[in-house]
Amino acid sequence: MPEEKAEIGIGLIGSGFMGRCHANAFASVGGLFDLPARPVKAVLSDASERAAQDAAAALGFARGTANWRDLIADDAVDIVAITAPNIRHEPMALTAIAAGKTVYCEKPLSTTVASARTMTEAAEAAGVVTSVGFNFLRNPMVTLAREIIASGEIGEITGFRGRHAENYTADPDAPHSFRTDPQGGGALADIGSHIISMAMYMLGPLAEVSADCRTLYAERPVAAGASERRPVLVDDMTHALIRFESGVAGSLEANWAATGRTMDLSFEITGSKGAIAFSQESMNELRLCSGSGARAGFKRIEAGPSHPPYDRFCPAPGHHLGFNELKVIEVAQLIEAHVNGGACWPDFRAAYEFQRVVEAMQHSCSERRWITL
Ligand SMILES: NC(=O)c1ccc[n+]([C@@H]2O[C@H](COP(=O)([O-])OP(=O)(O)OC[C@H]3O[C@@H](n4cnc5c(N)ncnc54)[C@H](O)[C@@H]3O)[C@@H](O)[C@H]2O)c1
């Protein structure tokens, strides 16, 4: 008889896009990874009683509640997963930290640096495990890119060009959502945080930024199809020049009105001997430029079982991982950290550092100058 594993109770707040993604990850991770404990879907909370009950039943949670404080207080909940809109993260996380629970929060950690710092300091003082949902960092091809840089294969790093471009506000009649609220943060905070996290994961801390944040359309419909419109007070696109502490210079763009782009979280990193290029739109490949003279050029490395943990999902190359698998990898690392202690990077501290960059870029734009971090 295989040994019975300890159970870890999951409390999930929110059942929208990310809530379903988290539920799927907690449901499947135990069968794919050799984990020290087994996650159990204990409690789900949503904004109304009906939504909570329906989502709990649909996603396989033991019970639903419209009261997220009740979820956090439940002894059956060990890990609190927060997938509510950005402005709600702080009170939920602080309550979970006070209860001594592990906190798994969606990105961006919060809506301001001050709030992110409060959350980080509370978590560190309480000694709880934290993790933030920068799932794109879990891609085996991104891990490979980092290994290539660290190995020196592309030589001294000479430049970084990064972008997170999607198209969901490209239509001037695309309605407001929590993302376009000032409290949601705008394109830079919402999706720019992903490319900032990627830049820092690849090349380390940033030292200085100079940014231009633009609002493309002054007003948007208050809801889909509504004739009433209200002002847009956040950026639709930000372009920034950046300098890393290492001295490497580069550029970075966050843009959610990028017509034709669906998920272009991409980067190109050049070195003295080669280069690497990646886009989440082709998330199962990394392009590596190597060679010299007539043989120099980019080749395509396709994801396969030799790029762990791809092998956990599939024994054959070319069959490809997807977005949801990145969440499964993230959750596997979270459960390891919950059971064995230790950091689950990017944790609240790392996400706070990403948020500092977001806010420095916003200041840079409003003050029209370079900002030192
Ligand atoms: N990591 C990623 O790739 C990624 C992708 C998309 C969104 N996100 C992040 O995930 C979070 C949620 O985004 P989403 O796209 O899932 O939004 P969504 O609107 O689809 O879902 C939000 C959910 O939170 C619920 N909610 C709102 N207020 C609540 C409350 N008081 N109590 C309980 N539930 C409440 C809503 O009813 C809904 O179920 C955001 O922070 C967003 O930035 C991350």
The ligand as an SDF file (V2000), in Angstrom:
LIG
                    3D

 44 48  0  0  0  0  0  0  0  0999 V2000
   -1.0240   35.3720  -13.5870 N   0  0  0  0  0  0  0  0  0  0  0  0
   -1.6730   35.6560  -14.6950 C   0  0  0  0  0  0  0  0  0  0  0  0
   -1.2700   35.2630  -15.7870 O   0  0  0  0  0  0  0  0  0  0  0  0
   -2.9590   36.4360  -14.5890 C   0  0  0  0  0  0  0  0  0  0  0  0
   -3.8500   36.4850  -15.6760 C   0  0  0  0  0  0  0  0  0  0  0  0
   -5.0560   37.1930  -15.5080 C   0  0  0  0  0  0  0  0  0  0  0  0
   -5.3360   37.8170  -14.3000 C   0  0  0  0  0  0  0  0  0  0  0  0
   -4.4160   37.7630  -13.2850 N   0  0  0  0  0  0  0  0  0  0  0  0
   -4.7020   38.4160  -11.9760 C   0  0  0  0  0  0  0  0  0  0  0  0
   -5.6710   37.6170  -11.2970 O   0  0  0  0  0  0  0  0  0  0  0  0
   -6.5440   38.4510  -10.5530 C   0  0  0  0  0  0  0  0  0  0  0  0
   -7.9740   38.1850  -11.0140 C   0  0  0  0  0  0  0  0  0  0  0  0
   -8.0740   38.4050  -12.3830 O   0  0  0  0  0  0  0  0  0  0  0  0
   -9.1680   37.6250  -13.2530 P   0  0  0  0  0  0  0  0  0  0  0  0
   -8.8310   37.8690  -14.6770 O   0  0  0  0  0  0  0  0  0  0  0  0
   -9.3330   36.2260  -12.7770 O   0  0  0  0  0  0  0  0  0  0  0  0
  -10.4830   38.4720  -12.8780 O   0  0  0  0  0  0  0  0  0  0  0  0
  -11.9890   37.9810  -12.9520 P   0  0  0  0  0  0  0  0  0  0  0  0
  -12.8030   39.2190  -12.9650 O   0  0  0  0  0  0  0  0  0  0  0  0
  -12.1740   36.9820  -14.0470 O   0  0  0  0  0  0  0  0  0  0  0  0
  -12.1910   37.2130  -11.5660 O   0  0  0  0  0  0  0  0  0  0  0  0
  -12.1920   37.8850  -10.3400 C   0  0  0  0  0  0  0  0  0  0  0  0
  -12.9880   37.0430   -9.3450 C   0  0  0  0  0  0  0  0  0  0  0  0
  -12.9140   37.6460   -8.0480 O   0  0  0  0  0  0  0  0  0  0  0  0
  -14.2310   37.6340   -7.4980 C   0  0  0  0  0  0  0  0  0  0  0  0
  -14.3560   38.6280   -6.4440 N   0  0  0  0  0  0  0  0  0  0  0  0
  -14.4610   39.9690   -6.5560 C   0  0  0  0  0  0  0  0  0  0  0  0
  -14.6200   40.5170   -5.3390 N   0  0  0  0  0  0  0  0  0  0  0  0
  -14.6090   39.5000   -4.4500 C   0  0  0  0  0  0  0  0  0  0  0  0
  -14.7570   39.4270   -3.0280 C   0  0  0  0  0  0  0  0  0  0  0  0
  -14.9220   40.5180   -2.2890 N   0  0  0  0  0  0  0  0  0  0  0  0
  -14.7260   38.2030   -2.4470 N   0  0  0  0  0  0  0  0  0  0  0  0
  -14.5470   37.0910   -3.1690 C   0  0  0  0  0  0  0  0  0  0  0  0
  -14.4180   37.1000   -4.5130 N   0  0  0  0  0  0  0  0  0  0  0  0
  -14.4440   38.2970   -5.1390 C   0  0  0  0  0  0  0  0  0  0  0  0
  -15.1070   37.8910   -8.7170 C   0  0  0  0  0  0  0  0  0  0  0  0
  -16.4710   37.6110   -8.4540 O   0  0  0  0  0  0  0  0  0  0  0  0
  -14.4620   36.9320   -9.7050 C   0  0  0  0  0  0  0  0  0  0  0  0
  -14.8970   35.6050   -9.5120 O   0  0  0  0  0  0  0  0  0  0  0  0
   -6.0710   39.8970  -10.7900 C   0  0  0  0  0  0  0  0  0  0  0  0
   -5.2430   40.2860   -9.7340 O   0  0  0  0  0  0  0  0  0  0  0  0
   -5.2990   39.8020  -12.0970 C   0  0  0  0  0  0  0  0  0  0  0  0
   -4.2940   40.7970  -12.2170 O   0  0  0  0  0  0  0  0  0  0  0  0
   -3.2650   37.0670  -13.4000 C   0  0  0  0  0  0  0  0  0  0  0  0
  1  2  1  0
  2  3  2  0
  2  4  1  0
  4  5  1  0
  4 44  2  0
  5  6  2  0
  6  7  1  0
  7  8  2  0
  8  9  1  0
  8 44  1  0
  9 10  1  0
  9 42  1  0
 10 11  1  0
 11 12  1  0
 11 40  1  0
 12 13  1  0
 13 14  1  0
 14 15  2  0
 14 16  1  0
 14 17  1  0
 17 18  1  0
 18 19  2  0
 18 20  1  0
 18 21  1  0
 21 22  1  0
 22 23  1  0
 23 24  1  0
 23 38  1  0
 24 25  1  0
 25 26  1  0
 25 36  1  0
 26 27  1  0
 26 35  1  0
 27 28  2  0
 28 29  1  0
 29 30  1  0
 29 35  2  0
 30 31  1  0
 30 32  2  0
 32 33  1  0
 33 34  2  0
 34 35  1  0
 36 37  1  0
 36 38  1  0
 38 39  1  0
 40 41  1  0
 40 42  1  0
 42 43  1  0
M  CHG  2   8   1  16  -1
M  END
$$$$
